[in-house]
Amino acid sequence: MKTSEALDIIGGLSSPSKMPCYGWSIPARHCITGKKMARVSGSICSICYALKGRYAFENVQDCLERRFNSLTDTRWIDAMTTAILNKEKSGHFRWHDSGDLQGVWHLQMIVEVCRRTPSIKHWLPTREYAIVRKYIDEGGQIPDNLTVRLSALMVDGPAPESLAKRLGIQVSGASESAFTCPATYQANKCGSCRACWDRDTFNITYKKH
């Protein structure tokens, strides 16, 4: 499959300004948990960056919707694999700078892409605890090159550390022992930091942005 064909199938890759790498995203309005939490005062989803700014532009939303629709294309795994291998030169990849998991089937697809791209470190933040729990409880494996972080629901709130430890994955949320994302002090950029992709960094806390 040619790279151009792959990118057309998946709706292209995203290029978050903060990140040192490409990503892939869908509309935040399709978030399952996020739609509910957006109505909860004090929740992170109620101030979601992916519902404002450049994300709100019609052309950006149209692009995100095309990506969302591409999930039903039987060529999606092959196309995503091709796009990442041929486009990503940093050795890292970010899933869902906008949007979140749609079901166990969606996580299974991402996992397969990760398995096919072993030279790339993948980071998947998610608030879909139930989806990840079901996937793992039913025997699903997280590849060594994929860091799944269960994200806190509330601003300055704790992450579900107990669940994450049981499942053998990582989190992001308020904690005295958490690693603090340095982006706030370096022009809102990752810079040389790659902690989000590091499975040895159990918890990361992010400043409100």
C-alpha positions in Angstrom: 0.0 0.0 0.0 1.3 3.4 -0.9 1.6 6.0 1.8 -0.7 8.4 0.0 -3.4 5.7 -0.2 -2.9 4.9 3.5 -3.3 8.5 4.6 -6.4 8.8 2.5 -8.0 5.8 4.1 -7.3 6.9 7.7 -8.1 10.6 7.1 -4.5 11.6 7.5 -2.4 12.0 10.7 -2.6 14.8 13.2 0.4 17.0 14.2 -0.2 18.4 17.7 1.9 21.5 18.3 3.0 20.3 21.7 4.2 16.8 20.5 7.5 15.8 19.0 5.6 13.3 16.8 2.5 12.6 14.7 -0.8 11.5 16.2 -4.2 10.4 15.2 -7.5 11.8 16.5 -11.2 11.8 16.2 -13.9 14.4 17.3 -14.1 14.9 21.1 -17.9 14.9 20.7 -17.7 11.2 20.1 -16.1 10.5 23.5 -18.2 8.0 25.5 -17.2 9.0 29.0 -16.1 12.5 27.9 -19.6 13.5 26.7 -20.9 12.8 30.2 -18.0 14.3 32.1 -18.2 17.5 30.0 -21.4 18.3 31.9 -19.7 17.9 35.3 -18.3 21.1 36.8 -14.7 20.8 37.7 -14.1 17.9 35.4 -11.2 17.9 32.9 -13.7 17.2 30.1 -15.7 20.4 31.0 -12.7 22.4 29.9 -11.6 20.1 27.0 -9.0 21.8 24.8 -10.3 19.7 21.9 -13.6 21.4 21.9 -12.2 24.9 21.4 -9.5 26.8 19.6 -8.3 25.5 16.3 -10.1 22.2 17.0 -13.4 24.0 16.6 -12.7 25.1 13.1 -15.1 23.5 10.6 -12.3 22.2 8.4 -10.6 20.5 11.4 -13.8 19.0 12.6 -14.5 17.7 9.1 -11.1 16.0 9.0 -11.6 14.5 12.5 -15.0 13.2 11.4 -13.4 11.5 8.3 -10.9 9.8 10.7 -13.8 8.6 12.9 -15.6 7.2 9.9 -12.5 5.4 8.8 -12.6 3.1 11.8 -15.1 0.9 10.0 -12.8 0.5 6.9 -11.4 -3.0 6.8 -8.2 -1.6 5.6 -7.7 0.7 8.6 -5.0 -1.5 10.4 -3.0 -1.9 7.3 -3.3 1.8 6.4 -2.5 3.1 9.8 0.6 0.8 10.0 1.8 2.0 6.6 1.3 5.6 7.5 3.1 5.4 10.8 6.1 3.4 9.5 6.5 5.7 6.5 5.8 9.1 8.1 6.9 8.9 11.7 10.6 9.6 12.1 10.8 10.5 15.8 10.2 6.9 17.0 7.1 8.0 19.0 3.3 8.2 18.3 0.4 9.8 20.2 -3.1 8.3 20.0 -6.1 10.6 20.5 -5.0 14.2 21.0 -8.7 14.6 20.5 -11.3 11.9 21.1 -11.0 8.5 22.9 -11.6 4.8 22.6 -15.0 3.7 21.2 -14.9 0.1 22.4 -12.8 -2.9 23.0 -12.7 -3.5 19.2 -11.1 0.0 18.8 -8.4 -0.8 21.4 -7.8 -4.2 19.7 -7.2 -2.4 16.4 -4.7 0.1 18.0 -2.9 -2.8 19.7 -2.5 -4.6 16.4 -1.0 -1.4 14.8 1.4 -1.2 17.7 2.5 -4.8 17.2 3.1 -4.1 13.6 5.2 -1.0 14.4 7.6 -2.4 17.0 10.2 0.4 16.4 7.7 3.0 17.5 6.8 3.9 21.1 3.0 4.5 21.3 1.2 6.5 24.0 -2.6 6.2 24.5 -4.2 8.3 27.2 -7.8 7.4 28.0 -10.7 7.9 30.3 -12.5 4.8 29.1 -11.5 2.7 32.1 -14.2 0.1 31.5 -13.0 -0.5 27.9 -9.4 -1.1 28.9 -10.4 -3.2 31.9 -12.6 -5.4 29.8 -9.9 -5.8 27.1 -7.3 -6.9 29.7 -9.7 -9.0 31.9 -10.7 -11.0 28.8 -7.0 -11.8 28.0 -6.0 -8.9 25.9 -2.3 -8.0 26.1 -0.7 -4.6 26.0 2.4 -4.6 23.7 5.7 -3.5 25.3 5.8 -0.5 22.9 2.4 0.8 24.0 1.9 2.9 27.2 -1.8 3.1 28.1 -2.5 5.8 30.7 -5.8 6.0 32.6 -6.4 9.7 32.9 -8.0 11.5 35.9 -11.6 12.7 35.5 -11.4 15.8 37.6 -9.0 18.8 37.5 -6.3 18.2 40.1 -8.1 14.9 40.9 -6.5 11.5 41.4 -6.1 8.9 38.7 -7.4 5.4 39.3 -4.1 4.0 40.5 -5.4 0.9 42.1 -7.2 -0.2 38.9 -4.1 0.6 36.8 -1.8 -1.4 39.0 -4.1 -4.3 38.8 -4.2 -4.1 35.1 -0.4 -3.5 34.8 -0.7 -0.1 33.0 0.0 3.6 33.8 -2.0 6.7 34.9 -2.0 10.5 34.8 -3.4 12.5 37.7 -2.7 14.5 40.8 -0.3 12.8 43.2 2.6 14.0 45.3 4.7 11.2 43.9 3.8 11.8 40.3 6.2 13.0 37.7 5.2 16.6 36.7 5.0 17.3 33.0 7.5 20.1 32.2 5.7 21.5 29.2 4.3 24.4 31.3 7.9 25.7 31.8 9.1 25.2 28.2 6.6 27.0 25.9 4.0 24.2 26.2 6.3 21.8 24.4 7.5 18.3 25.2 11.0 19.4 24.4 13.3 16.5 25.1 10.9 14.9 27.6 9.4 11.5 26.6 7.9 10.5 30.0 4.4 10.0 28.6 5.7 7.1 26.5 7.7 5.6 29.4 6.1 2.7 31.1 8.5 3.0 34.0 6.9 6.4 34.8 3.8 5.2 36.5 2.0 8.5 37.1 2.3 11.9 35.4 0.5 15.0 36.5 -0.2 17.8 34.0 -0.7 21.5 34.8 -4.1 22.9 33.8 -4.0 24.1 30.2 
